[in-house]
């Protein structure tokens, strides 16, 4: 991967014409999905200030939408490390003024965390069981964010804690030491994860990452990240702050790849 990504855990790439074409096609597809009342209701959260948009895009495994291929420097940089990976149907995260509001079923502590810490998390560590213990159930290779609309820098941008991927990787490596990779999904990583997260909040700079349509944001798989609140007075396109995300998973024959040092 690019040197900046290995060092800081994130990289922003300037706009490219072919990626701007892809963003236009993805925006049109996402708006069609949002126009469907059932899909819109299914994806809305936080009292209508956030559309989660999982599996929103009708892309193929190469990322192509409406005949427009997904290419560019960011994807090349990501796959230089992971190798080519099939892509899932892209998420489209849309945020509107007023975010965040409480999410359904979200307690006071969780909502405060969303407000004050941007609901910061590492992808792939899913809450399991009644106690919602964090376990590695999805081994993502990287996170690629592709803005589909223009928005002010403080209109609920993606935020990361710079360098947090180093803290996280060390914590996960210690917790998984001596355990066969095939068994990692059953290991309770909650305590190690929370300790590393606290250290990241104390020692790592919080960075807001933005790019226009045609640009790209690449985030290391272990980097702590979240969505910032929508600042008062911030503006975006009428359809909201819209970003498409891809988080491809390592293949079964690369079980140890997730823990590899950057």
N, C-alpha and C positions, 0 to 999 in steps of 0.2 A: 504493500500500500504506500501511498504518498508519505513522505517523511513527517509532515505535519500531523497526519492522522495517527501515526505510531506514537508521536511524542505527546500530543495534546488530547487525542481521542476524538477529534473532529476536523473537518475541512470543508470549506465553502468554495464552490467552483463557479466561475463567471458564466454568463449566458452563452449558449451555443445555438445557432439558427435551427439545426435539426431537432434539438431538444425543445426549443420553443414550439416547433410544429407538433411534437408529441404532446406537449402541455396543452395546446389548444384542443387536440383530439381527446385527451383525457378529461379536460374541463367539460367539454360537450357531453361526454359519456356520464360524468358524475352528475351534471345538472339534470340529465334525463332520469337518473336514478333518484335524485332528490325530488323530482316532480311526481314520482309515484307515491301516493299517500301511504301505502303499506310500508314501503321501504323507508320512507322518511320517518314514520312513526317508530319503526323498529330501531333506527339508528340514533334518534334524538336522545340526549342525556343532559343532565345539569339544567333542568327546567328550560330546555329548548335553546340553550346557549352553545351547545356542542353537538355536532353530528359525528358520531364515532366512525362510521363509514367502513366497517370491516368488509372485505370481499366486495368492494363497491365497483371496481373497474372490470370491464369485460376483456381484459388483456389475455393473450396467450402466454405460454410458458417462457417465451422469449421477451415478453413485455410489450409486444406489438398491439396497438389499438387502432382499429379502423384503417389498417394497412400502413400505419406509421410506426416504424421500428423505434425501440428504446435503445439509444446509444449515447455515447458521450464520454467525456474524460472521467467523470465520477464513477461511472459503472466500470470503465476499464481499470481504474485505480483499485476499486474494490475487488474485482475478479483477478487482479494480479496476485492477490494473496490467497483467495479462496478457490480460484478456478471458476469456470462457468457453472452457474447453478440455475436450475429451473425456477421461475418466479411464480408465486401464488397470485391470485386475483388481488390487485392492489387495494390498500386501504386509502380512503380519502377522508382526512380529518378536516372538518369545517367548523370554524369558531366565529361567533358573532358578539357584538358589544354586550356587556353584562357578565361574560364568563369570568370567574366560575360561580355557578350556583350549586347547591347540594345535588349530588347524584342520588337516584333512587336507592334506598337502603343504606346510604352513607351516613355513618354516625358523626357526632360533633367532632371527635378527634380526627377522623379521616377527612372531614371537610376543612378543618383548620390546616391540615397537612397540604391539601390541595391549594388553599389560599396562600399559605406562607412558604411552602416548599415546592409548589408547582406540580404536586402529585408525582414527585421524582421517583424513578424506578429504573431497573435494568430489565430489558425485554427477555422473555423466556422463563423467568422465575415466576411460576404461577402459584396462586394461593390454593392449597389443597386441603380438603377436609373441613369439618366444622371449625377447627382452630385456625384455618387459613394459613397453614405453614408453607413457607416458600420452598418450592422444589423445581429443579431444572427439567422442565417438560418440553421445552422447545430450544434447540441449539441453533440459534441464528448465527449467520456468518457476519452480517453487517446490517446497518440501517441506512437506507437511501431515501432522502426526502426531496420531493420535486414540487416546488411551488406551482400552483395552477392559476393564482390570481395575484394581483398587486395588493400590498398591504403596508401600512406604516410599520416601522420597526418595533413599536410597542403595542401592536395589535395582536396580542397573544402569540408571540413567537415561540418557536422551539427553543428551549434552554438546555444547556449542558453544564456539568461541572468539570472544568478543564483538568485533565490528568487523573480523573477519578477511575479511569479504566485500569490504571496501574494498581491502585488500592484494591479494587474489586477482584482483579485477577489473582493477586496474592492471597486474598481471603478465600477465594474459591479453591485455589490450588491447595491450600492448607487443609480445608475442610474435606476435600476429595482425595487427599493423599492416601495411597494404599488401597483405594477402592477401584474396582474394574470399571472402565468407562460404560460398559453395558448396564451397570447398576447405579449410575449417577442420578438417574431420574427418581430414585427412591430415597435419596439422601436429603435430610432436612437441613437446608442452608439458611434458615431464618436468622439464627443468631449471628453467624458470620456475616451475612448480608447486612443486617442492621448495624453491626459494629462498623463495617466498612463505610456504610452510608453516612453514619454520624461523623466519621473521620473526614469524609469528602466534604460535608457541609462546613466543617471547621477549617479545612486546609486548602480547598480547591476553589478557584475563582468561578463564579457563576457567569456564564456567557450566553447572550441571546444571539441566535443565529438566524439570519434572514437572507433571502435571495429573491430576485424577480423571476417570473416565468421564463423558462429557458436556462435558468441556473439550477444548481443542485447542492444539497447538503449531505455529506457523508459522515456517519457517526460510527465509532467503534462499538462492537457488540457488548462490551463491558462498561461502556460509559453511562453514568447516571444522567438521566435526562427527563424532561417533562414539558408541560405547557404553561407559559406564564399567564397571569391574569391580563385581561384586556384593559389597558390603561385609559383613564378618562381622557376624552378628546381624540383618541386614536381612531383612524378611519381605514377602511379597506374597500375593495370592490363591493358592489351591491350584494353579490352572492356570498360574501364573507371572506375570511382568511382561509384559503383552501390549499391544502398540501397533500399530495399523494405519497404514500410510504410503501416501501418494499423491504421485507425482512426474510430473505430466503434462508432455508435451513441447510446445514451441512448434510451431505449424504450419509447413509448408514455406514459406509466404509471409511468415514473420516470422523469417527466418534471422538477422538482426542483433539480434533482441530479446534474445538470451541475453547479449550483451555490454553492453547498455544500463546506464548508471549507475543505482543505486538512487535 
